Amino acid sequence: MSDSSSRASAGPAAAALPATVYLIAMGAFALGMASFVTAGLMPLIAGAFAVPVAVAAQLVTAFALAYGLGSPLAVALLPAQAQRRGLLLSLAVFVLANGASALAPSFASLLALRAIAGIGAGVYLALGIAAAAGVAPPPQRGKAIGVIMGGMASGTVLGVPLSLLLAEQLGWAAALWLVAVLGALALAGLLWQLPALPAAPPIALRRKLALLADGQVLAILLVSLLAAIASLGMYTFIAPLLAWSAQGAPMSATPFLWAWGVGGIAGSVLAGPLADRLAAPRLTVYILLLLALALCALPLAAGWSAWLMLPPIVLWGGAGWALQVPQNQQLLAARAARGDGNLAIALNESALYLGSAIGAASGGLLLLLDWSARTLGLGAAAVAAVALVLQLAPWRRRAR
């Protein structure tokens, strides 16, 4: 009796994930490319449209602002019974906006199209995470979310260098065509494979906005914000930290950026099965602890040798990307009864982009004030430690 029951309970956990999850992850791969490739294309785009590089950089701003601010509003306005259509439509908008970007006749039109692509990307990821968790068996929901985040991390690590190499040979538009083609392949697969998604009860917009008064959701979002300030903010300053470590000697940042990205892929993939075995709040504590320790070790290793930074960079990238698996899992669980978990996930993505912007701006200000790059690493570790303390606070209340 006990043997058969254990086999029954192990069966769903051991089964393969539905193909739909991997198709959603393919779309997330294209999204990861689109989110970061524009930064590498800026010199080519600036030359093509005869604008300064500082002006071309606003393409990144337009995408990020639309992603972080526009997508939660779009998700909030989406009818509860249109989740499947919303997922497919948002991916279609993303694909068309990237294809149109490659054909943009002017810089102004390209700027508008990057904003449209950002909205489509943000809505797709929020609905895609919720859909992947919905179609996966309950014991594998954490793994499904991990696959989606791993797809996005892979798009950043593998897709961006590939698209930039293509752009060097065929022009900047070729990189955006590659994003559009990969997104179109994912869209075709989802049109064929994506099942009907369970419709949540209709919720008025006013009730959806009440989510912002949910203390549990706000605490989760605050942890994501602080972690993004520490992790994504520090990512902006890998090159200055390398220069400080090498004492001004020329040194390529590429191996270190690859190490960060490879760690991100591994962390996303490994966090999924762990999230199915450990309670999400507990897993978040472990990941935040690892993030704080890795960021603290980073400037200490840099003081000895730049190459000694590789292990903490791998751990830092792994922890930074892995964190969003239990965070999204907690948000879905917190709002499952309300039927607006996808909106909570969209707000979490906004917190990540806002945290990245705050971290980059704060670090840049500190460098202008002649703070060393080493101090930035220690500051990032301190911010991660604050997020860890915040995550531990509910446990202390329950203990009392």
N, C-alpha and C positions, 0 to 999 in steps of 0.2 A: 504494500500500500504506500509506504513512504517512498520506495524507489520510483514507483510510477508517478507519484505526485511531483517528485523532484525532477523527473524527466519532462513532465508536462510544463513545469514552471521554467525549465531551462530551454524548452523548445523555442518559444517566441524570441527569447533573448539571443539565441544562437542563429536564428533565421536571418537570411540576407534582407537588407533594406529594400523597399520597393524601388523600382527603376525611376519612379517619379522624383525621388530624393536626389538622385544623381543628375537628372536633367535640370532640376532647380539649381544644383551646384554648378552645372556648366554655365548657366546664366550668371551665377555669382562670380565665376571665373572671369567672364567678360566684363562684369561690373568692376571687379578689382583692377583689371587693366585700365578701364576708362577713368577710374578714380585717380590714378597716379601717372598715367602716361603723358598727360598734357604738360606736366611740369618738365618732362624731358624733351617735349616738342617745341617748347617756347622759342628757342633761337630760330628754328626753321620757320615757325609761324610768323614770328616778328619780321623775318626777312621777306616772306612771301607777301605780307600785307603792308610792308614798309611802316611798321609801328615800332616804338621802343620796346625792349624786352619787359620793362616795368609795366607797360600797357598790356602786353601779351599775357603777363602773369595774372591779369584779371579774369582770364578764362578759368583758371583754377578756382578763383574766388567765386565766380558765378556758379560753377558746378557745385562747390561745397555749400554755399548758402542755400541754393535751391534744394540740394539733397537734405541738408540739416533742418531747414525751416519750412520748405514747401511740402516735403513728403508727409510730415505728420498731419498737416491740414488736409491733404488729398486723401490720406487713409481715413481721417475722421469723417469726411464727407461721403465716403464709399458706403453704399447700402449694405446691410448685413447679408442679404441674400445674393450679393454679387461678388463674393470672394474669388471664385474661380475666374470669372470674367475680368475682375480687377487685376489678378495676377497676370493673366495673358495680355491684357491691354497695356499694363505698365511696362511689360517686357517689349511689346510691340512699339510703344512710344520710345523706349530706350534705343531699340534697334534703328528705327527710322531717324531719330535725332542724330545718332552717330553717323549714319549714312549721309544724311543731309549736311552734317558738319563737314564731311569730306568734300562736299560740292559747294560749300558756302562761297558766294560771290564777293562778300565783303567781310571785314572784321566785325562790324556791328551785328551782322546776321549770324556769324559764328559765335559771338558772345551769347546771343539769345538762344541759339540751338544748344549750347553747352548747359545753359540753365534748364532747358526742357529735358535734356538727357539726365541731368542731376535729379529732377523730380521723378522721372521714370525709374531711375536706379534706386532711389530711396524707397519708393512705394513697393517696387519689386522685392527688395530684400526683406522688408517688414512682412509682406504677405507671404513671401517664399519660406521664411523661417516658420511662420505659423502653419503654413500648408504642410511643410515637411514633418513638423511635429504631429500634425493631424493625421497624415496617412501612414506614419510609422506605428508599429505596435507600441503600446505604452511602455514596455520595458526597454525600448530602443529610442525613445524620443531624444534623450541627450545625445546619443550617437548621431541621430539624424541632423540635429542642430550643428554638431561638430563637423559633419560632412559639408554642410553649407558654408560654415565659416572657413573650413579648409579650402573650399573652392575659391573663395574670395582671396584668401592668403596666397594661394597658388597663382591666381591671376596677377597678383602684385609681384611675386618673386620670379615666376617663369614667364608670364605673359608680357610684362612691361619690357624687359630686355629684348625679347623676341620682336615686339612691335617697334621698338626704337631701332633695332637693326634693320628691319624692313623699311622704316622711314628714311634711314640713311641711304638706302639703295634706290628707293622709288618715290621719295618725297613724303612729307608729313601726313598727307591724306591717306596714304596706304595703311598707317597705323590705325586710323579710325575705321577704315574699311575692314580691317581684321577684327576689330571689336564688334562691328555690325554683323559680320558673317558668323562669328561664334555665337552671338546673341540670337541670330536667326535660326541657327541649328538647334539651339536650346528651345526656342519658341516652337519650331516644327515638332520636336519631340514631345513637348508638353501638350500641344494641340491633339496629339495622338494618344498620349498616355495619361494625362492628368485626369483623375476621376472627379466626380462631383464632390465638392467640399461641403461638409456639414454647415448649414446656415445657422448663424446665431440669431437669437430673437432681435427684431428691429429695435434700435436704440436711437432716441432723439439726440441731436448734436449736443444739446445742453447737458444731457446725462453723460455723454462721452467726455465732455470737458470736466465733469466732476472727477474724472480720473486724476486730475491735477491736485485734488484735495486728499487723495489716498496716501496716508503717511508711509505705508509700506512701499508703495511704488516710488514715492519721492526719495526714500532712503536708498533704494536700489539704484535709482538714476543718479543720485549724488555720488555713490561709490563708483559708478561708471565714469562720471565726469572727472573725479579726482584721479582715477586710474589712467584716463586718457591724458590728463594734464601731465602726469608723470611719464607715461610710456610713449605716447605719440608726440608729446611735446619734446621729450629728450631726443627722439629720433631725428628731429630737425638739426640737432647739434652734434651728430656723430663726427662730421668732418672737423669742426673746431676742436673737439676732444682729441681726435687723431693728431691734429697739428700740434696741440699742447704736448701730447705724449711723445711725438717724434721730435720735439724741440725745433719745429719749423722746417725740418727736412721734408721734401716732397714725398707723399705717400698716398696711394690710391685708396679711396673709401669703398670701392666696389666689393672686395672680399668681405668687408665688415657688414655692408648692406645685405649681401647674400646670406651671411650667417644669421642676421636678424630675421630675414624672410624664411629661411629654412627652419629656424626655430619656431616661427609662427605657424608654418604648415604642420610641423610635428605637434605643437601644442594644441592646435585646433582639433586634429585627428585623435590625439590621445585623451583630450578632455571629454570627448563624447561618451565613450564607454565608462569613464570614471563618473560622469554625471548620472549614469544609469545605476551606479552602485552606491554612491555617496549622496547624502542630502546636499542639495545645491548650495545652501548657505555655508555648510561646512567646507565644501570644495572651494568656494569663493575665498574663504579664509586662507586655505592652504596656498591658493594661487597668488593672492595678494602678498602673503609672506614671502613666497619665492620671488615675486616681482621686486619687493623692497630690498631683499638681500642681493639680488642680481644688480640692481641699480646702485646699491652701495658698494658692491665689489668692483663695479665698472671703473670709477676714477682711481680706486686703489690699485687695480691691475695696470691702469694707464701710467701710473707713476713708475712702474717697473719696466714695462715694455708694451708697445702698442699691440703686439701679437698676443699678449696675455689677456687682452680684452675679448678675444673671440669666445671663450667659454661663457663669461657672463652675458655677452651679447646674445648668444644662442638662447640662454635661459630667459633673458629679458624678452626677446621676441616671442618665445614659447608662452610665457606667462601672460604677456599683453594680449595675444590673440586668443589664448585659451579662456581667459576670463569671461569673454562674452557668451560662452556656452552655458555655464550655470546662471549668468545674469539673465539671459533671455529665458531660460527655463524657469527661473523664479518669477519673472514678469508674467509668463503665460499661466503659471499656477495661481498667481495672485489675482489675475483678472479672468480666470476661466469661467467663473460663475456669472460674470458681468458680460462676457462675450466680446470684450474689446481688447483682447491680448495683443492683436496686431497693431493697434494704436500705441500700446505701451512699448512694443518693440521699436516702432518708428520713433518714439520719443527717446528711446535708448540710443538709437543711431544719431539723433540730434545731439545728445549729450556727448557722444564720442567726438563728433566734429567740433562742437563748441570747446570741448576740453583740449583737442589738438590745437585749435586756434589760440586759446588762452596760454597753453604751454609754450607755443612758439613765440607769441608776443612777449610773454614774461621773460623767457630766456634771452630773447633779443635785447630787451631793455637792460637786463643784468649785464650782458656783454658790453653794451654801450657805457655802462657804469664801471667798466673795467673789472668786473668779476671774472674769475678764470673759468674755463670750460670744466675743470675738475669740480668746482663748486656747484655748477649746474647739475652734475650727476648726483652729488650728495643732496641737493635740494629736491631733485626728482624722487630720490629714495625717501625723503622726509614726507613728501606728498603721498606717496604710496603707503607709508606707515600710517598717515592720518586716515586714509581709506580703510586700512586694516582695522584700526581702532573703531571706526564707525561701523564696520561690519560685525565686530565683536560685541557692540553695545547691546543688541537684542538678547544675546546669550546671557549677558550679565543680568539683565532685567528678569529673564526667566529663572535664573539661578536664585535670585532673591525671593 
